Amino acid sequence: MARNESDWMWSEACEMLSRAERLNRQFFHLSGARRVPVWEPPVDVLETARELLIFVALPGVDPDRAQLVLDGSDLVITGTRILPPELQDALIHRLELPQGRFERRIPLPAGRYGTITRAAVQGCVLVRLGKAA
């Protein structure tokens, strides 16, 4: 029984560390040459035979307003998430979604990429990187 309790405690500790790391990425840190405070949105990176799919959790951000830059073997996505106009006069009871400038550097799997497209999909900015032949 002690072994199972030990395993459970270790599992809980690892989950807490993982959760803390995710929260740390969401809060502001300094980035870039100008040392501007930014937050990092969470991402999912998936690969198919023809393309790389990157889902960036950016609810309310117009995909066309997010800047995408291929920097060596990384994709860098930057922009600003602002409060919707409907909330400017609202009494806010809870505000958990980060606002302001964001930046995320995403290491890409080795390969060559051609076309880049983006779209809004279920609260995410979906970036599609087509694989070059």
DSSP file (Angstrom, degrees, kcal/mol; ACC not computed):
  #  RESIDUE AA STRUCTURE BP1 BP2  ACC     N-H-->O    O-->H-N    N-H-->O    O-->H-N    TCO  KAPPA ALPHA  PHI   PSI    X-CA   Y-CA   Z-CA
    1    1 A M     >        0   0    0      0, 0.0     4,-2.1     0, 0.0     5,-0.2   0.000 360.0 360.0 360.0 -38.7    0.0    0.0    0.0
    2    2 A A  H  >  +     0   0    0      1,-0.2     4,-2.4     2,-0.2     5,-0.2   0.867 360.0  56.2 -61.7 -35.6    2.9    2.4    0.8
    3    3 A R  H  > S+     0   0    0      2,-0.2     4,-2.5     1,-0.2    -1,-0.2   0.917 107.2  47.8 -63.2 -43.5    4.2    1.9   -2.7
    4    4 A N  H  > S+     0   0    0      2,-0.2     4,-2.5     1,-0.2    -1,-0.2   0.887 111.9  49.8 -65.5 -39.2    0.9    3.0   -4.3
    5    5 A E  H  X S+     0   0    0     -4,-2.1     4,-2.6     2,-0.2    -1,-0.2   0.900 111.0  49.9 -64.9 -40.1    0.8    6.0   -2.0
    6    6 A S  H  X S+     0   0    0     -4,-2.4     4,-2.3     2,-0.2    -2,-0.2   0.918 111.9  47.5 -63.8 -44.3    4.3    6.9   -2.9
    7    7 A D  H  X S+     0   0    0     -4,-2.5     4,-2.5     2,-0.2    -2,-0.2   0.906 112.5  49.8 -62.4 -42.1    3.6    6.6   -6.7
    8    8 A W  H  X S+     0   0    0     -4,-2.5     4,-2.6     2,-0.2    -2,-0.2   0.917 111.0  48.7 -64.0 -43.4    0.4    8.7   -6.3
    9    9 A M  H  X S+     0   0    0     -4,-2.6     4,-2.4     2,-0.2    -1,-0.2   0.905 112.2  48.8 -63.9 -41.2    2.3   11.4   -4.4
   10   10 A W  H  X S+     0   0    0     -4,-2.3     4,-2.4     2,-0.2    -2,-0.2   0.919 111.4  49.9 -63.9 -43.5    5.0   11.5   -7.1
   11   11 A S  H  X S+     0   0    0     -4,-2.5     4,-2.2     1,-0.2    -2,-0.2   0.916 111.7  48.2 -60.9 -44.3    2.4   11.7   -9.8
   12   12 A E  H  X S+     0   0    0     -4,-2.6     4,-2.3     2,-0.2    -1,-0.2   0.898 110.9  51.0 -63.5 -41.0    0.7   14.5   -8.1
   13   13 A A  H  X S+     0   0    0     -4,-2.4     4,-2.1     2,-0.2    -2,-0.2   0.909 110.6  48.6 -63.6 -42.5    4.0   16.4   -7.6
   14   14 A C  H  X S+     0   0    0     -4,-2.4     4,-2.3     1,-0.2    -1,-0.2   0.902 111.3  50.2 -64.4 -40.9    4.9   16.0  -11.2
   15   15 A E  H  X S+     0   0    0     -4,-2.2     4,-2.5     1,-0.2    -2,-0.2   0.896 109.4  51.3 -64.4 -40.1    1.4   17.3  -12.3
   16   16 A M  H  X S+     0   0    0     -4,-2.3     4,-2.4     2,-0.2    -1,-0.2   0.898 110.2  48.9 -64.5 -40.4    1.8   20.3  -10.0
   17   17 A L  H  X S+     0   0    0     -4,-2.1     4,-2.2     2,-0.2    -2,-0.2   0.906 111.7  49.5 -64.2 -41.5    5.2   21.1  -11.5
   18   18 A S  H  X S+     0   0    0     -4,-2.3     4,-2.2     2,-0.2    -2,-0.2   0.916 111.6  48.6 -62.6 -43.8    3.8   20.8  -15.0
   19   19 A R  H  X S+     0   0    0     -4,-2.5     4,-2.4     1,-0.2    -2,-0.2   0.900 110.5  51.3 -63.3 -41.7    0.8   23.1  -14.1
   20   20 A A  H  X S+     0   0    0     -4,-2.4     4,-2.4     1,-0.2    -1,-0.2   0.889 108.6  51.6 -63.2 -39.7    3.2   25.6  -12.5
   21   21 A E  H  X S+     0   0    0     -4,-2.2     4,-1.8     2,-0.2    -1,-0.2   0.918 109.9  49.1 -63.5 -43.2    5.3   25.7  -15.7
   22   22 A R  H  X S+     0   0    0     -4,-2.2     4,-1.1     1,-0.2    -2,-0.2   0.924 112.5  47.8 -61.7 -44.1    2.2   26.3  -17.9
   23   23 A L  H  X S+     0   0    0     -4,-2.4     4,-1.2     1,-0.2     3,-0.4   0.885 107.4  56.5 -64.2 -38.4    1.1   29.1  -15.6
   24   24 A N  H  < S+     0   0    0     -4,-2.4     3,-0.4     1,-0.2    -1,-0.2   0.889 105.0  51.9 -60.3 -39.9    4.6   30.6  -15.7
   25   25 A R  H  < S+     0   0    0     -4,-1.8    15,-2.7     1,-0.2    -1,-0.2   0.798 106.0  56.1 -66.6 -27.6    4.5   30.8  -19.5
   26   26 A Q  H  < S+     0   0    0     -4,-1.1    -1,-0.2    -3,-0.4    -2,-0.2   0.763  95.6  77.3 -78.2 -24.7    1.1   32.6  -19.3
   27   27 A F  S  < S-     0   0    0     -4,-1.2    13,-0.3    -3,-0.4    11,-0.1  -0.464  96.6 -80.7 -87.0 161.8    2.3   35.4  -17.1
   28   28 A F        +     0   0    0     -2,-0.1     2,-0.3    11,-0.1    11,-0.2  -0.218  50.1 165.9 -63.4 142.5    4.4   38.3  -18.4
   29   29 A H  E     -A   38   0A   0      9,-2.6     9,-3.2     7,-0.1     2,-0.3  -0.926  41.1 -93.8-143.3 168.7    8.1   38.1  -18.9
   30   30 A L  E     +A   37   0A   0     -2,-0.3     2,-0.3     7,-0.2     6,-0.1  -0.689  48.7 167.7 -91.2 137.9   10.6   40.3  -20.8
   31   31 A S  E   > +A   36   0A   0      5,-1.7     5,-1.8    -2,-0.3     4,-0.2  -0.977  29.8  22.4-146.4 156.5   11.4   39.5  -24.4
   32   32 A G  T > 5S-     0   0    0     -2,-0.3     3,-1.1     3,-0.2    -2,-0.0   0.028  94.1 -61.5  80.6 174.0   13.0   41.0  -27.5
   33   33 A A  T 3 5S+     0   0    0      1,-0.3    -1,-0.2     2,-0.1     0, 0.0   0.825 136.0  50.0 -65.0 -32.7   15.6   43.7  -28.0
   34   34 A R  T 3 5S-     0   0    0     -3,-0.1    -1,-0.3     2,-0.0    -2,-0.2   0.518 106.4-128.5 -85.2  -3.9   13.4   46.3  -26.4
   35   35 A R  T < 5 +     0   0    0     -3,-1.1    -3,-0.2     1,-0.2    -2,-0.1   0.939  42.3 175.8  55.5  51.9   12.7   44.1  -23.4
   36   36 A V  E   < -A   31   0A   0     -5,-1.8    -5,-1.7     1,-0.1     2,-0.2  -0.697  35.8-108.7 -87.1 136.4    8.9   44.5  -23.7
   37   37 A P  E     +A   30   0A   0      0, 0.0    64,-0.3     0, 0.0     2,-0.3  -0.473  49.9 166.7 -66.9 133.9    6.8   42.4  -21.3
   38   38 A V  E     -A   29   0A   0     -9,-3.2    -9,-2.6    -2,-0.2     2,-0.3  -0.923  27.8-139.8-139.9 163.3    5.0   39.6  -23.1
   39   39 A W  B     -b  102   0B   0     62,-1.5    64,-2.0    -2,-0.3   -13,-0.2  -0.897  19.6-127.6-121.8 158.4    3.0   36.4  -22.3
   40   40 A E        -     0   0    0    -15,-2.7    64,-0.1    -2,-0.3    62,-0.0  -0.920  15.8-143.6-110.8 119.9    3.2   33.0  -24.1
   41   41 A P        -     0   0    0      0, 0.0    17,-0.1     0, 0.0     2,-0.1  -0.515  29.3-105.4 -75.4 149.3    0.1   31.3  -25.4
   42   42 A P        -     0   0    0      0, 0.0    15,-2.5     0, 0.0     2,-0.3  -0.421  41.3-162.3 -70.7 151.5    0.0   27.5  -25.1
   43   43 A V  E     -E   56   0C   0     13,-0.2     2,-0.4    -2,-0.1    13,-0.2  -0.940  19.7-152.4-134.6 155.2    0.4   25.6  -28.4
   44   44 A D  E     -E   55   0C   0     11,-2.1    11,-2.6    -2,-0.3     2,-0.5  -0.994  15.0-162.0-120.5 134.7   -0.2   22.2  -29.9
   45   45 A V  E     +E   54   0C   0     -2,-0.4     2,-0.3     9,-0.2     9,-0.2  -0.979  13.6 173.9-120.9 122.0    2.1   21.1  -32.8
   46   46 A L  E     -E   53   0C   0      7,-3.0     7,-3.4    -2,-0.5     2,-0.4  -0.936  14.9-152.0-127.1 149.2    0.9   18.2  -35.0
   47   47 A E  E     +E   52   0C   0     -2,-0.3     5,-0.2     5,-0.2     2,-0.2  -0.976  12.3 178.7-126.6 134.3    2.5   16.8  -38.1
   48   48 A T        -     0   0    0      3,-3.0    -2,-0.0    -2,-0.4     5,-0.0  -0.606  50.1 -91.5-114.9-177.3    0.8   15.0  -41.0
   49   49 A A  S    S+     0   0    0     -2,-0.2     3,-0.1     1,-0.2    -2,-0.0   0.809 124.7  30.2 -65.2 -28.6    2.4   13.6  -44.2
   50   50 A R  S    S+     0   0    0      1,-0.2    81,-2.7    80,-0.0     2,-0.3   0.649 123.4  10.1-107.2 -18.7    1.8   17.0  -46.0
   51   51 A E  E     - F   0 130C   0     79,-0.2    -3,-3.0    62,-0.1     2,-0.5  -0.974  58.8-115.9-157.5 166.6    1.9   19.7  -43.4
   52   52 A L  E     -EF  47 129C   0     77,-2.6    77,-2.7    -2,-0.3     2,-0.5  -0.946  29.2-156.3-107.8 130.2    2.7   20.9  -39.9
   53   53 A L  E     -EF  46 128C   0     -7,-3.4    -7,-3.0    -2,-0.5     2,-0.5  -0.935   8.9-173.3-111.5 125.9   -0.3   22.1  -37.9
   54   54 A I  E     -EF  45 127C   0     73,-2.7    73,-3.0    -2,-0.5     2,-0.6  -0.965   6.0-163.8-122.9 115.7    0.2   24.6  -35.0
   55   55 A F  E     -EF  44 126C   0    -11,-2.6   -11,-2.1    -2,-0.5     2,-0.6  -0.882   7.0-168.6 -98.5 119.1   -2.8   25.5  -32.8
   56   56 A V  E     -EF  43 125C   0     69,-2.5    69,-2.7    -2,-0.6     2,-1.2  -0.945  24.0-128.1-112.2 119.1   -2.1   28.6  -30.8
   57   57 A A  E     + F   0 124C   0    -15,-2.5    67,-0.2    -2,-0.6    66,-0.1  -0.504  54.5 140.2 -71.6  97.2   -4.6   29.3  -28.0
   58   58 A L    >   -     0   0    0     -2,-1.2     3,-2.0    65,-1.0    65,-0.1  -0.527  31.5-167.3-137.9  66.9   -5.5   32.9  -28.7
   59   59 A P  T 3  S+     0   0    0      0, 0.0     3,-0.1     0, 0.0    65,-0.1  -0.336  77.1  14.5 -60.4 134.4   -9.3   33.4  -28.2
   60   60 A G  T 3  S+     0   0    0      1,-0.2     2,-0.6    64,-0.1    22,-0.2   0.441  94.7 124.2  83.7  -0.2  -10.5   36.6  -29.6
   61   61 A V    <   -     0   0    0     -3,-2.0    -1,-0.2    62,-0.1    -3,-0.1  -0.839  62.5-129.6 -97.9 125.2   -7.3   37.3  -31.7
   62   62 A D    >   -     0   0    0     -2,-0.6     3,-2.2     1,-0.2     4,-0.5  -0.582  14.8-138.5 -69.0 122.6   -7.9   37.8  -35.4
   63   63 A P  G >  S+     0   0    0      0, 0.0     3,-1.1     0, 0.0    -1,-0.2   0.822 102.3  59.6 -54.8 -31.9   -5.4   35.5  -37.2
   64   64 A D  G 3  S+     0   0    0      1,-0.2    -2,-0.1    54,-0.0    -3,-0.0   0.665 101.1  55.6 -71.8 -14.6   -4.6   38.2  -39.7
   65   65 A R  G <  S+     0   0    0     -3,-2.2     2,-0.5     2,-0.1    -1,-0.2   0.483  88.2  91.8 -95.1  -4.5   -3.4   40.4  -36.9
   66   66 A A  S <  S-     0   0    0     -3,-1.1     2,-0.4    -4,-0.5    13,-0.2  -0.780  74.8-135.1 -90.6 132.0   -0.9   37.9  -35.6
   67   67 A Q  E     -C   78   0B   0     11,-2.9    11,-2.1    -2,-0.5     2,-0.4  -0.737  17.7-163.5 -90.1 132.9    2.6   38.2  -37.0
   68   68 A L  E     +C   77   0B   0     -2,-0.4     2,-0.4     9,-0.2     9,-0.2  -0.964  10.9 175.3-116.8 129.6    4.3   35.0  -38.1
   69   69 A V  E     -C   76   0B   0      7,-2.1     7,-3.0    -2,-0.4     2,-0.7  -0.994  26.3-141.8-136.3 128.7    8.1   34.9  -38.8
   70   70 A L  E     -C   75   0B   0     -2,-0.4     2,-0.6     5,-0.2     5,-0.2  -0.826  24.0-177.7 -85.3 117.3   10.2   31.9  -39.6
   71   71 A D  E >   -C   74   0B   0      3,-2.8     3,-1.7    -2,-0.7     2,-0.4  -0.871  58.0 -62.4-121.1  94.1   13.5   32.4  -37.7
   72   72 A G  T 3  S-     0   0    0     -2,-0.6     0, 0.0     1,-0.3     0, 0.0  -0.526 120.2 -14.9  64.6-120.4   15.9   29.6  -38.5
   73   73 A S  T 3  S+     0   0    0     -2,-0.4    35,-3.0    -3,-0.1     2,-0.3   0.176 125.3  84.8 -99.8  17.5   14.3   26.4  -37.3
   74   74 A D  E <   -CD  71 107B   0     -3,-1.7    -3,-2.8    33,-0.2     2,-0.5  -0.878  65.7-143.0-118.5 150.5   11.6   28.3  -35.2
   75   75 A L  E     -CD  70 106B   0     31,-2.5    31,-3.1    -2,-0.3     2,-0.5  -0.961  19.9-160.5-104.5 128.6    8.3   29.8  -35.9
   76   76 A V  E     -CD  69 105B   0     -7,-3.0    -7,-2.1    -2,-0.5     2,-0.5  -0.952   6.2-170.9-113.2 124.2    7.7   33.0  -33.9
   77   77 A I  E     +CD  68 104B   0     27,-2.4    27,-2.3    -2,-0.5     2,-0.3  -0.964  13.2 168.1-116.1 128.1    4.2   34.3  -33.5
   78   78 A T  E     +CD  67 103B   0    -11,-2.1   -11,-2.9    -2,-0.5     2,-0.3  -0.903  12.3 110.3-135.1 161.6    3.6   37.7  -32.0
   79   79 A G  E     - D   0 102B   0     23,-1.7    23,-2.7    -2,-0.3     2,-0.4  -0.982  54.5 -79.7 164.9-162.7    0.7   40.1  -31.5
   80   80 A T  E     - D   0 101B   0     -2,-0.3     2,-0.6    21,-0.3    21,-0.2  -0.999  20.4-155.0-136.0 134.4   -1.6   41.7  -29.0
   81   81 A R  E     - D   0 100B   0     19,-2.7    19,-3.8    -2,-0.4     2,-0.3  -0.950  23.9-177.4-107.2 122.1   -4.7   40.4  -27.3
   82   82 A I        -     0   0    0     -2,-0.6    -2,-0.0    17,-0.2     0, 0.0  -0.814  34.6 -89.7-119.2 158.4   -7.0   43.2  -26.2
   83   83 A L        -     0   0    0     -2,-0.3     5,-0.1     1,-0.1    -1,-0.0  -0.394  50.2-107.2 -61.5 138.3  -10.3   43.2  -24.3
   84   84 A P    >   -     0   0    0      0, 0.0     3,-1.9     0, 0.0     4,-0.4  -0.365  29.3-112.7 -63.4 150.1  -13.3   43.1  -26.6
   85   85 A P  G >  S+     0   0    0      0, 0.0     3,-1.2     0, 0.0     4,-0.4   0.803 114.4  66.5 -56.2 -30.3  -15.1   46.4  -26.9
   86   86 A E  G 3  S+     0   0    0      1,-0.2     3,-0.3     2,-0.1    -3,-0.0   0.755 101.0  49.9 -62.4 -24.3  -18.2   44.9  -25.1
   87   87 A L  G X  S+     0   0    0     -3,-1.9     3,-0.9     1,-0.2    -1,-0.2   0.500  83.0  89.6 -94.3  -4.6  -16.1   44.5  -21.9
   88   88 A Q  T <  S+     0   0    0     -3,-1.2    -1,-0.2    -4,-0.4    -2,-0.1   0.830 101.1  30.3 -65.3 -31.0  -14.7   48.1  -21.7
   89   89 A D  T 3  S+     0   0    0     -4,-0.4    -1,-0.3    -3,-0.3     2,-0.2   0.283 101.1 110.8-106.3   9.3  -17.7   49.3  -19.7
   90   90 A A  S <  S-     0   0    0     -3,-0.9     2,-0.7     1,-0.1    -3,-0.1  -0.484  73.6-117.9 -86.8 153.1  -18.4   46.0  -17.9
   91   91 A L        -     0   0    0     -2,-0.2     2,-0.6     2,-0.0    -2,-0.1  -0.827  35.3-144.3 -84.2 115.2  -17.9   45.2  -14.3
   92   92 A I        +     0   0    0     -2,-0.7     3,-0.1     1,-0.2    -5,-0.0  -0.736  26.4 175.3 -91.0 122.3  -15.3   42.4  -14.4
   93   93 A H  S    S+     0   0    0     -2,-0.6     2,-0.3     1,-0.4    -1,-0.2   0.735  75.4   6.6 -93.2 -29.0  -15.6   39.7  -11.8
   94   94 A R        -     0   0    0      0, 0.0    -1,-0.4     0, 0.0     2,-0.4  -0.961  56.3-175.8-155.2 136.5  -12.9   37.5  -13.1
   95   95 A L        +     0   0    0     -2,-0.3    -3,-0.0    -3,-0.1     0, 0.0  -0.822  23.0 148.3-137.3  94.8  -10.3   38.0  -15.8
   96   96 A E        +     0   0    0     -2,-0.4    -1,-0.1     2,-0.1     3,-0.0   0.701  45.6  90.6-102.7 -25.0   -8.1   34.9  -16.3
   97   97 A L  S    S-     0   0    0      1,-0.1   -71,-0.0     0, 0.0     0, 0.0  -0.607  85.5-113.0 -75.8 128.2   -7.3   35.1  -20.0
   98   98 A P        -     0   0    0      0, 0.0     2,-0.3     0, 0.0    -1,-0.1  -0.247  32.9-161.8 -62.6 147.2   -4.1   37.0  -20.5
   99   99 A Q        +     0   0    0      2,-0.1   -17,-0.2    -3,-0.0     2,-0.2  -0.789  44.0  37.2-120.8 165.6   -4.2   40.4  -22.3
  100  100 A G  E    S- D   0  81B   0    -19,-3.8   -19,-2.7    -2,-0.3     2,-0.2  -0.494  97.9  -1.6  95.2-161.2   -1.6   42.5  -23.9
  101  101 A R  E     - D   0  80B   0    -64,-0.3   -62,-1.5   -21,-0.2     2,-0.3  -0.439  62.2-171.5 -73.0 134.0    1.4   41.6  -26.0
  102  102 A F  E     +bD  39  79B   0    -23,-2.7   -23,-1.7   -64,-0.3     2,-0.3  -0.913   9.9 177.8-123.7 155.1    2.2   38.0  -26.6
  103  103 A E  E     - D   0  78B   0    -64,-2.0     2,-0.4    -2,-0.3   -25,-0.2  -0.947   1.5-178.8-153.5 133.6    5.1   36.2  -28.2
  104  104 A R  E     - D   0  77B   0    -27,-2.3   -27,-2.4    -2,-0.3     2,-0.6  -0.980  12.9-157.7-138.2 125.7    5.8   32.5  -28.7
  105  105 A R  E     - D   0  76B   0     -2,-0.4   -29,-0.2   -29,-0.2    -2,-0.0  -0.906  15.6-167.4-100.6 121.9    8.8   30.9  -30.2
  106  106 A I  E     - D   0  75B   0    -31,-3.1   -31,-2.5    -2,-0.6     2,-0.2  -0.934  16.5-136.6-117.6 111.8    8.0   27.4  -31.4
  107  107 A P  E     - D   0  74B   0      0, 0.0   -33,-0.2     0, 0.0    -2,-0.0  -0.478  25.4-143.8 -64.7 132.4   10.8   25.0  -32.4
  108  108 A L        -     0   0    0    -35,-3.0     3,-0.1    -2,-0.2   -63,-0.0  -0.720  18.4-102.6 -99.1 147.9    9.8   23.2  -35.7
  109  109 A P        -     0   0    0      0, 0.0    -1,-0.1     0, 0.0   -57,-0.0  -0.330  56.1 -83.2 -60.1 150.8   10.6   19.6  -36.6
  110  110 A A  S    S+     0   0    0      2,-0.0     2,-0.3     0, 0.0   -37,-0.0  -0.264  87.2  81.9 -56.6 140.8   13.5   19.3  -39.1
  111  111 A G  S    S-     0   0    0     -3,-0.1     2,-0.4     2,-0.0    -3,-0.1  -0.866  76.9 -77.2 149.8 179.1   12.4   19.8  -42.7
  112  112 A R        -     0   0    0     20,-0.3    20,-2.4    -2,-0.3     2,-0.4  -0.931  38.3-160.0-113.9 137.8   11.6   22.4  -45.3
  113  113 A Y  E     +G  131   0C   0     -2,-0.4    18,-0.3    18,-0.3     3,-0.1  -0.931  12.8 175.2-121.9 141.3    8.3   24.3  -45.3
  114  114 A G  E     +     0   0C   0     16,-3.7    -1,-0.1    -2,-0.4    17,-0.1   0.664  56.8  35.6-105.8 -97.4    6.7   26.1  -48.1
  115  115 A T  E     -     0   0C   0     16,-0.1    15,-2.8    14,-0.1     2,-0.4  -0.286  59.1-160.5 -68.0 144.7    3.3   27.7  -47.8
  116  116 A I  E     +G  129   0C   0     13,-0.2     2,-0.3    -3,-0.1    13,-0.2  -0.993  16.7 167.5-125.4 123.7    2.1   29.3  -44.6
  117  117 A T  E     -G  128   0C   0     11,-2.1    11,-2.8    -2,-0.4     2,-0.3  -0.903  12.6-162.6-128.9 162.3   -1.6   29.8  -44.0
  118  118 A R  E     +G  127   0C   0     -2,-0.3     2,-0.3     9,-0.2     9,-0.2  -0.991  11.5 166.3-145.3 152.9   -3.6   30.7  -40.9
  119  119 A A  E     -G  126   0C   0      7,-1.7     7,-3.4    -2,-0.3     2,-0.5  -0.970  39.5-102.0-156.2 163.0   -7.2   30.6  -39.8
  120  120 A A  E     +G  125   0C   0     -2,-0.3     2,-0.4     5,-0.2     5,-0.2  -0.848  41.0 175.0 -92.5 126.3   -9.3   30.9  -36.6
  121  121 A V  E >   -G  124   0C   0      3,-2.8     3,-1.8    -2,-0.5    -2,-0.0  -0.929  63.3 -35.9-138.0 110.0  -10.4   27.5  -35.3
  122  122 A Q  T 3  S-     0   0    0     -2,-0.4     3,-0.1     1,-0.3    -1,-0.0   0.865 125.2 -38.8  47.2  52.2  -12.3   27.0  -32.1
  123  123 A G  T 3  S+     0   0    0      1,-0.3   -65,-1.0   -65,-0.1     2,-0.3   0.482 122.4  99.7  82.4   2.5  -10.6   29.8  -30.2
  124  124 A C  E <  S-FG  57 121C   0     -3,-1.8    -3,-2.8   -67,-0.2     2,-0.7  -0.850  73.3-125.7-117.8 154.8   -7.2   29.1  -31.6
  125  125 A V  E     -FG  56 120C   0    -69,-2.7   -69,-2.5    -2,-0.3     2,-0.6  -0.916  31.1-151.8 -91.5 119.2   -5.1   30.6  -34.4
  126  126 A L  E     -FG  55 119C   0     -7,-3.4    -7,-1.7    -2,-0.7     2,-0.5  -0.852   9.7-166.3 -96.7 119.0   -4.3   27.6  -36.6
  127  127 A V  E     -FG  54 118C   0    -73,-3.0   -73,-2.7    -2,-0.6     2,-0.5  -0.924   2.3-162.7-106.0 125.8   -1.0   27.9  -38.5
  128  128 A R  E     -FG  53 117C   0    -11,-2.8   -11,-2.1    -2,-0.5     2,-0.6  -0.944   4.1-168.9-111.5 121.8   -0.5   25.5  -41.4
  129  129 A L  E     -FG  52 116C   0    -77,-2.7   -77,-2.6    -2,-0.5   -13,-0.2  -0.933  16.6-143.8-109.6 110.3    3.0   25.0  -42.7
  130  130 A G  E     -F   51   0C   0    -15,-2.8   -16,-3.7    -2,-0.6     2,-0.3  -0.504  20.4-117.2 -72.9 138.7    3.0   23.0  -46.0
  131  131 A K  E     - G   0 113C   0    -81,-2.7   -18,-0.3   -18,-0.3     2,-0.2  -0.596  26.9-125.5 -77.1 133.7    6.0   20.7  -46.4
  132  132 A A              0   0    0    -20,-2.4   -20,-0.3    -2,-0.3    -1,-0.1  -0.543 360.0 360.0 -78.1 144.6    8.2   21.5  -49.3
  133  133 A A              0   0    0     -2,-0.2    -1,-0.1   -20,-0.0   -20,-0.0   0.484 360.0 360.0 -70.7 360.0    8.8   18.7  -51.8
